[in-house]
Amino acid sequence: MAASPSTARMLPDTLRAALDEAQTQVNALVLGKPMEVRLAFVALLSDGHLLIEDLPGLGKTTLAHALAATLGLDFQRVQFTSDLLPADVLGVSVFEPQSRRFDFHEGPVFTQVLLADEINRAPPRTQSALLEAMAEHQVTVDGITHALPDPFFVIATQNPVDLSGTYPLPDSQLDRFLLRLALGYPGEQAERDLLAGSDRRAMIASTMPLLDVEQVREARRAVQAIHASDALIAYVQALLARSRKHAGVRVGLSPRAGLALLRAARAHALLLGRGHVVPEDVQTLFGAVAAHRLVADADAGSDAALAKAILHAVPVD
């Protein structure tokens, strides 16, 4: 697989250094999770959204706060509950007697980084309020369309579906998330450092941004320029085809899932300092991109295990 022009010619040295420093800073706030932090950057730079599924108290909210603070982006948090209404997220038109007209009052979705905390505790109607926002970067209220900021990045946290008071996310909602990951418990040393260290909320509050909005946009444009060879695209296509006939999979991966995998692989290559995608980028990301998009038979096991089996079943030519 031939190499393409290096990222040095597509990404200024100052921005390359700032991205490296930003990852280092977030890793200092979210201890012991370097791969998960890198995947969060992948989702943001790919113009995607991130779903974090895990138990309460494992650092999901900390990761969202740390990422927004480090990148200098506006941040809003919405606690999804059983009584949350779509208007509580999107906004509402209010009649103003003085002007005798309806004025739109923006909801918390009008931000650059939105933390949808415990998204699966809200009923499906409220969950679906984010569909247009995540897919089109706009919302429509009372027939009027309102553009969202650029960038617009959703980090949603989700409790395991076997916990009480949760609603499963519909397939259409899951497909809007570029990546799904789990943080898991910290390692022994990371947990010890966490217990002995300072309050993470205070540390994030004093965090200095290492990038600005225009640099984030520039990095996103650089991701689009990362080269994917014909052989690499054929490998992704083979993974898609395998998913559609793999034992235990009722609905395989769509072409949109393949496009998501390529976008994420380009961002992963950029973060590692390459101007081209290699199969290892795809392999690293395949589970996070594909597992939540697979519809499995009832007795087929976990979607993560199926994604791993599909990956192992497709050789790299």
N, C-alpha and C positions, 0 to 999 in steps of 0.2 A: 504494500500500500504506500503510494508515494506521498511524501510530505508536502505540505502546502507552505505558503509564506508564513514566517514565524509571527507569533502574536506581537512581537516587539514592533512590527511595522503597522499593526492594526490597533494597538493599545499603547498610549503614551507611557513612558517609564513612570511618571508621577502617579498615573492612575493604577498601573500595575502594582506599585508599591503600596498605594492606599488600600487596594483590595486585599493585599496580603496582611497589612496591619489591621484592617477591619476584621478579618477572620481571627487573627490573634486576639484582638480585644474581646470579641464575642466568646471565644474559648476561655478567656479569663473570667467571664461572668457565668458561663454554663460549663461547669467543670466536667472533664472526663468524657466529652461527647464530640470529638473532632469530626467524625464522619457525619453525624447528624447536623452539626453546624454547617459543614460544607454543603450538605443537601439543601439546607434552608437558603443558602446563597444561590445555589443552582436554581431553585424554584423562583426566586426573585429576579435573577438575571435572565431567566427564560421567559419572562412575562407570564408566569403561571401563578398558581396558588398552592398552598401547603396545608395538608391535613395531618395533624398529630394525634394519634390514638394511643391513649395510655391512661393509667390510673391517676387520680388526683395526687398532687404533691411531688411530682417528679421533674418539674422544671419547664413545663410547656409554656406557661405564661412568661417566665423569666426569659426564655429564648426569644419570644416575640418582642418583649420590651427591649432586650439587649440589641436585637437586630435593628429595630427602628431608631434607637438612640445612636447607635454607631454609624448608621448611614445618613443621619440628619433628616429623617422623614417624619412627617406628621403622623401621629398615632392616636387611634381611638380603640377603646375596648367596649364590647357589648356582651353582657352576661345573658346568655340565652336561657330562658326559663319557660315553664309551661304556659305562662300567661303573657308572654311577649308577642306583640302584634307586628305585622309587617311595617306599619307606619312608624313604629318605634325604631326601626332600623333605617328605613328609606327616607322618612320625612313626611310632612303632611301639608296640605294647602289650608290656610287659615283665612277666613274672611276678615278684612280690615275695614271697620266702619268708616274711618276717615277718608280712605281712598275709594271705598265702595267697590273693592275688588278682592279676589283671592290671591294671597301671596304665599309662595312656597317656602316653607321652613325646612332647611336641609336636616336630614338625620345624620347619625354618626357614620353612615357608609361613605359620606363625602370626606374622605381622608386618604392618605397615601398608604398607610398600613392599618388594616382593620383586623383586630383580634376578635373573632367570633368564638367566645369562650363557652365550652360545653354545648356545641351547636346541636347535638342530638338530644338535648333536654327540651328543645322547643318543638312545637307541633309541626307537621309537614308543611302547613300553609305558610308559616313564618320562615322555615328553612328555604322554601322555594322563592322567597322574596329576594334572595341573593343570586338567583340563577342568571337573570339578565345582567346584573352588575358584574358578575364574574366572567361571563362570556363576552359581553359587548362593551364593558367599561362605561355603562350608562344605566340610568333607571328611568322608568316611565311612570309618572304619577298623574292621575286624572287626564290621561291622554297627552301629556306634555313630557317630552324627553329631556333629561338633564344629564350632561356629561360629567363623568367622574374625574378626579385629578389623575395626572400622569406623573409618576407611576401610580398604579392602584394594585395593591397586593393584599390578599386575604390569607391570614393564618387562622385556621379553625382548629380548635381542640375538641376531641371527642372521647367520651368515656366508653369503656367496653360495653357492648350492647347487653351483656347479661346483668349490668347494674340496674337497680330499680329506677324508674322515672325517665327512661331513655326511649327515643324513637329511632328506628333504623333510618339512615340516610337513603333516599331513593337513588337508583342507578344514575339518573340524569344529574343529580347533585354530585355524586362521587366522581363522575366523569369530568366535572369542572375543576377538580383538583389535579394539578400536574403530578404531585408526589404525595404519597402517604408514608409516614414513618412513625416509629415508636422510640421514645427516649430510653425507657427501661431504667432500672435501678442503677445508680452510679457504682463504679468500681470502689474497692475498699479504700484506696488512697484518695480518690476524688471525694468520697463521702467524708473522710476524715478532714480533708482540707476545707470542705464545705462547713462542717460542724465547728471547726476551729476558727473560721474566717469571719469577715465582716458581714453585716446584713446585705444581701444581694440587692434589695430594693434601694437602699441608700447608695450602693455602688453604681447602680444604673442611673439613678437621679443625678449623679455627678459625672456621668460619662460624657466625654466630649465627642461630637461627631467627627469622623475621619473622612467622610465624603460629603458631597452635597447632591442636590437633586439632579443637576445637569451631569455630574459625573456618573450617577446611576444610569441615566438615560444613555450616556456615551458607552458605558459598559454593555448595556443591552444591545446597542447597535453593533458593537464588536462581536457579540455572540452570534448574531445573524451572519457575520462574515466568516465564521469558522467553517473550514472545508470538510465535507463528508463525501468520500469517494463513492464511485459506483459499487465497488465491492462492499463497502460498509452499508450502503443502502440496501443491497441485496441481502445482507445478513439480517438487517432489521425486518425486511419483508419475510424472510424465512421464519423468524420468530413469530410474526403475526400469523403466518399460515399454520405453523405448528400449534399455536394456541387454539385454533378453530377445529382441530381434529384430535386434540389430546384427550386421553381418557379422563373422565371426571369433570370436563369442562362443558357446560351446557351452552354458554355464549362466549365466544372467543374475543380477541382484541380487534377493534375497528381500525380503519385507516387513520382516524383521528388519534388513536392511541399511538400509532407508529410515528405520526408527526410530533406528538408530545415527547416520545422517547428520543427522537433526533434533536429536538430543541434542548432537552435536558442534557444530552450527551455533548452538544456543542458548548453549553455553559460549563459543564464539568471539565472539558478540555481547556477552555479559557482559564479557569481557575488554577489549573495545573501548568499553565504556561505554554500550551501548545496551540498551534494554528490549525490543527486538523484533528478529527475524531478518530480514535482507534477502537477496536472491539472491546478493550477493557473498560472504556467509558460506558458503553452500552451494557456490559455485564454488571458493572457496579450499580447501575441505576435501574436495571430491568425490574427487580422486585418492587422497588418503590414506585415505579411508574405503572406497572402492569397489574399487580396483585389485586388492588381494589377495583380494577375494571373487569376482572374475570367474574363470570357468573358460574358458580360451581354446582354440581349435583349435590344433593343433600348428604350423601355418604362419601364425598370425595376428599374430605379433610379440609384443611385451611387453605385460603386463597394464596397465602404466602408460600406454602409448600408446593402448591400447583405451579406457581410462577417459577420457583426454583427448579422443578422437574422439567418444565418447558425449556428453560435456559440450558440445562444440561443435555437436553435431547437434540439441540441444534448445534452442529459443529461449525467452527470458523474455518472457512475455506482459505 
